[in-house]
Amino acid sequence: MRAPAFLLVLSVACLGCASEFNTVRLQRSAGSEILTLRTQHYLRTDDNHVQELERGERRAEIKASKTKTPDGTTPVTLSIALRLYDDDPMPGVALQLAGGEVAATVTVTAWQVRELREKVTVLDTGQRAHNNAALTSEVQAQTGYITFGKPTAAGAVARAWKVYSADALANDRVLAALQNGQGLKMLIPLGSWQAQIEFKPDELKAWQRFVKGQIDKVVD
């Protein structure tokens, strides 16, 4: 299994690389054609946005690939990676596609897990609750989410993650859900609650193109 992008590049700037995501690619090699698509998503959990400011946002990445050879076409393989906090419970293996015209279940193989640690730069206004009553949390004066004052200092914060990776075969029902999924969500069991991937319109359009075999870019 190829490592997802956030295993290879820790820079936040890479998360929005337009050429890397939401692009249906066709790669020709030795008589075969490989169609691929990668999308990256915010992973919604408990809506504790203050914790997200402190610890970073949980993320998900989905990659699809389909190979066509002179002998036929392989099934579509989905490679799913979840970047969770290091103390989050292990995700379940039955992921539900819901909210669209077609519901489907994506059953992944056993999750592979690896630890990921990073340091991120934090900007700080220097203000705290004792000198600014409007501050309800220390993180309101930090990082790119500064809501009070201007940054006066910078530092580094260590963050610890666990990245879960697994593959699944996409059957016809899963492909139909991805193709007809207005308002589509992927629900992932996570202990006593569910994590949720929401597909934005541009991501849904990319999945529709992939299922239909419409190519955005050819790579030889």
Buried (B, 14 or more C-beta within 10 A) or exposed (E): EEEBBBBEEEEBEBBEBEEEBBBBBBBEEEEEBBBBBBBBBBBBBEEEEEBBBBBBBBBBBBBBBBBBEEEEEBEBBBBBBBBBBEEBEBBBBEBBBBBBEBBBBBEBEEBEBEEBEBEBEBBBBEBEEEEBEEBEBBBBBBBEBBEEBEBEEEEEBEBEBBBBBBBBBBBEBBBBBBBBBEEBBBBBBBEEEBBBBBBEEEBBEBBBBBBEEEBBEEEE
